[in-house]
Amino acid sequence: MAVFQAALLNEVEKLYKKKKAFVAIILSLSMIVLGQLIIVGVRTGFGVRGVGSAEFPILVLSVVVNTILPLFTALVAIDSFSGEFSHNMMRITLTRPVSRFKVFSAKVTAISLFILANLLLLLVFSELAGFLFNANSASFGGFARTVLAYLVSFLPMLVLALGIVLLANIFKSGISVFFLSILFFLVFKVLGVFFSSYASLFITTHLDWYNLWLAHSFPGWKILRQLLIMAGYGIMLFTAGFYLFDKKEF
């Protein structure tokens, strides 16, 4: 366990030193500010109420999990694997007394922490913005629903990250992995629209999983079904990614 913790701290430190993580946070927070300014402008200019303190964080979440967060998750995952492959840094990492499984797990865990940290920061700042500009509509129930929506969004984002990790272990070029990730993301989005009856089988559709948790009539069976699908995808993607990582020669 101590070896894994050391490997994880090393991966988190490398992630901390990369500018992409900070750019992702800055862009996400900028979206919160911009969104709230637009709502205030619409309310002032047209007399439209806009969204309340509970709806605004959900609006931010729906935009971020389908745009900024997947993009920067892809960049971080590519840097953690393809970037180190191309710069021969992986060879240095593997000279340490740590197994490849622990190195791979540490990298995936570091990416998971990046996703979770972004979601939590978005939660805090979107709630703060929603409360400051719409304090009259604030309620504990709305806050609890928002926290739940942000927390459950972590799982589909993690599954998406594991898919990108798999691509990063198939192709050596980080640029190829990046454009393939965008291509697959767009293709699955389109397929989810045209083949709505099979939409639950596409990873990108699960990014809106939080909507099921916010439904007035709790769809327990649908939530369980998508949970099992994501768990299955996650296990297969993690296993396939590690298999390719373990077979690589550095």
C-alpha positions in Angstrom: 0.0 0.0 0.0 2.9 2.4 0.8 4.3 1.8 -2.6 1.0 2.6 -4.3 0.7 5.8 -2.2 4.1 6.9 -3.2 3.3 6.3 -6.9 0.0 8.1 -6.5 1.7 11.1 -4.9 4.2 11.2 -7.7 1.4 11.2 -10.3 -0.6 13.9 -8.4 2.5 16.1 -8.2 3.1 15.7 -11.9 -0.5 16.6 -12.6 -0.3 19.6 -10.3 2.7 21.0 -12.2 0.9 20.8 -15.5 -0.9 23.9 -16.6 -3.8 22.1 -18.2 -5.3 21.3 -14.8 -5.3 25.0 -13.9 -6.6 26.1 -17.3 -9.5 23.7 -17.0 -10.4 25.1 -13.6 -10.1 28.7 -14.8 -12.3 28.0 -17.9 -14.9 26.3 -15.8 -15.1 29.2 -13.3 -15.1 31.6 -16.2 -18.2 29.8 -17.6 -19.9 30.3 -14.2 -19.2 34.0 -14.2 -20.2 34.4 -17.9 -23.4 32.4 -17.4 -24.5 34.4 -14.3 -23.7 37.7 -16.1 -25.9 36.6 -19.1 -28.7 35.7 -16.7 -28.5 39.0 -14.9 -28.4 40.8 -18.2 -31.5 39.0 -19.5 -33.3 39.6 -16.2 -32.4 43.3 -16.2 -33.0 44.0 -19.9 -36.1 41.8 -20.6 -37.6 41.3 -17.1 -37.2 37.6 -17.4 -36.6 35.8 -14.1 -33.9 33.4 -15.4 -32.9 30.5 -13.2 -32.9 30.2 -9.5 -30.1 29.4 -7.1 -30.9 25.6 -7.4 -31.2 25.6 -11.2 -28.1 27.6 -12.0 -25.5 25.0 -10.7 -27.4 22.2 -12.7 -27.3 24.4 -15.8 -23.5 24.8 -15.3 -23.1 21.1 -14.8 -25.0 20.2 -18.0 -22.7 22.5 -20.0 -19.4 21.6 -18.4 -19.8 17.8 -18.5 -20.5 17.9 -22.2 -17.8 20.3 -23.2 -14.9 21.5 -21.0 -14.5 18.7 -18.6 -14.3 15.9 -21.2 -11.9 18.0 -23.2 -9.4 18.6 -20.4 -9.9 15.1 -19.0 -8.7 13.8 -22.4 -5.7 16.2 -22.3 -4.7 15.1 -18.8 -5.1 11.4 -19.6 -3.1 11.8 -22.8 -0.3 13.6 -21.0 -0.3 10.8 -18.3 0.3 8.1 -20.9 1.1 9.2 -24.5 3.0 12.2 -23.2 5.3 10.1 -21.1 5.6 7.5 -23.8 6.9 10.0 -26.3 9.3 11.7 -23.9 10.6 8.4 -22.5 9.5 9.4 -19.0 7.7 6.2 -18.5 11.0 4.3 -18.6 12.2 6.4 -15.7 9.0 5.8 -13.8 9.2 2.0 -14.3 12.8 1.9 -12.9 11.4 2.5 -9.5 10.5 -0.5 -7.2 6.8 -0.5 -8.1 4.8 -2.9 -10.3 3.2 -1.8 -13.6 -0.2 -2.5 -12.2 0.4 0.0 -9.3 1.8 2.6 -11.8 -1.2 2.2 -14.1 -3.6 2.3 -11.1 -1.9 5.4 -9.7 -2.2 7.2 -13.0 -5.9 6.3 -13.3 -6.5 7.4 -9.7 -4.7 10.7 -10.3 -7.0 11.4 -13.4 -10.0 10.4 -11.2 -8.9 13.0 -8.6 -8.6 15.6 -11.3 -12.2 14.9 -12.4 -13.5 14.9 -8.8 -11.6 18.1 -7.9 -13.1 19.9 -10.9 -16.6 18.8 -10.1 -16.3 19.9 -6.5 -14.9 23.3 -7.4 -17.7 23.8 -9.9 -20.2 22.8 -7.2 -18.9 25.3 -4.7 -18.5 28.3 -7.0 -21.8 27.6 -9.0 -23.7 27.3 -5.7 -22.0 30.5 -4.4 -22.9 32.4 -7.6 -26.5 31.0 -7.6 -26.9 32.1 -3.9 -25.5 35.6 -4.4 -27.7 36.4 -7.3 -30.8 34.4 -6.4 -30.8 34.2 -2.6 -34.5 34.3 -2.4 -34.9 30.9 -4.2 -32.3 29.1 -2.1 -33.3 26.0 -0.1 -31.7 23.1 1.6 -33.5 20.6 -0.6 -32.3 22.3 -3.7 -28.7 22.3 -2.4 -28.9 18.6 -1.6 -30.2 17.8 -5.1 -27.3 19.8 -6.6 -24.7 18.1 -4.5 -26.1 14.7 -5.5 -26.1 15.7 -9.2 -22.4 16.7 -9.1 -21.3 13.6 -7.2 -23.1 11.1 -9.5 -21.5 12.8 -12.5 -18.2 11.6 -11.4 -18.8 7.9 -12.5 -19.6 8.6 -16.2 -16.7 11.0 -16.4 -14.4 8.3 -15.0 -15.7 5.7 -17.5 -15.1 8.2 -20.3 -11.5 8.8 -19.0 -10.8 5.1 -19.0 -11.9 4.9 -22.7 -9.3 7.7 -23.4 -6.7 5.9 -21.4 -7.3 2.8 -23.5 -6.8 4.8 -26.7 -3.6 6.3 -25.3 -2.2 2.8 -24.8 -3.2 1.8 -28.4 -1.7 4.8 -30.2 1.7 6.3 -29.5 0.8 9.8 -30.8 -0.9 12.0 -28.3 -2.3 14.1 -31.2 -3.9 11.0 -32.7 -5.5 10.0 -29.4 -6.8 13.5 -28.9 -8.5 13.8 -32.3 -9.8 10.2 -32.1 -11.3 11.0 -28.6 -13.1 14.0 -30.0 -14.2 12.0 -33.1 -15.6 9.1 -31.0 -17.3 11.6 -28.6 -19.1 13.4 -31.5 -20.0 10.1 -33.2 -21.5 8.6 -30.0 -23.4 11.9 -29.4 -24.9 11.7 -32.9 -25.7 8.0 -32.6 -27.4 8.7 -29.3 -29.7 11.1 -31.0 -30.6 9.0 -34.1 -30.7 5.7 -32.2 -32.4 6.8 -29.0 -33.6 3.3 -28.1 -30.0 2.2 -27.8 -28.7 5.5 -26.3 -28.1 3.9 -22.9 -25.4 1.8 -24.5 -23.3 4.8 -25.5 -20.8 6.2 -23.0 -21.6 9.8 -23.9 -25.2 9.4 -23.0 -24.3 8.5 -19.5 -22.9 12.0 -19.0 -26.5 13.1 -18.4 -27.0 10.4 -15.8 -27.6 13.0 -13.1 -30.9 13.9 -14.7 -32.3 10.5 -13.6 -31.4 11.3 -10.0 -33.2 14.6 -10.1 -36.5 13.2 -11.6 -39.6 13.7 -9.5 -40.5 10.0 -9.6 -37.3 8.2 -8.8 -36.5 5.8 -11.7 -34.6 3.2 -9.6 -34.5 0.5 -12.4 -33.1 2.9 -15.0 -30.5 4.2 -12.6 -29.5 0.6 -11.7 -29.4 -0.4 -15.3 -27.1 2.5 -16.3 -25.0 1.9 -13.2 -24.4 -1.7 -14.3 -23.6 -0.7 -17.8 -21.1 1.9 -16.7 -19.6 -0.6 -14.2 -19.2 -3.1 -17.0 -17.6 -0.6 -19.4 -15.3 0.6 -16.6 -14.1 -2.9 -15.8 -13.5 -3.8 -19.4 -11.8 -0.5 -20.3 -9.6 -0.6 -17.2 -8.6 -4.3 -17.9 -7.9 -3.7 -21.6 -5.9 -0.5 -20.8 -3.8 -2.2 -18.2 -3.2 -5.3 -20.5 -1.8 -3.0 -23.2 0.2 -1.0 -20.7 1.7 -4.2 -19.2 2.7 -5.5 -22.7 4.4 -2.3 -23.8 8.2 -2.3 -24.1 10.0 0.9 -23.0 
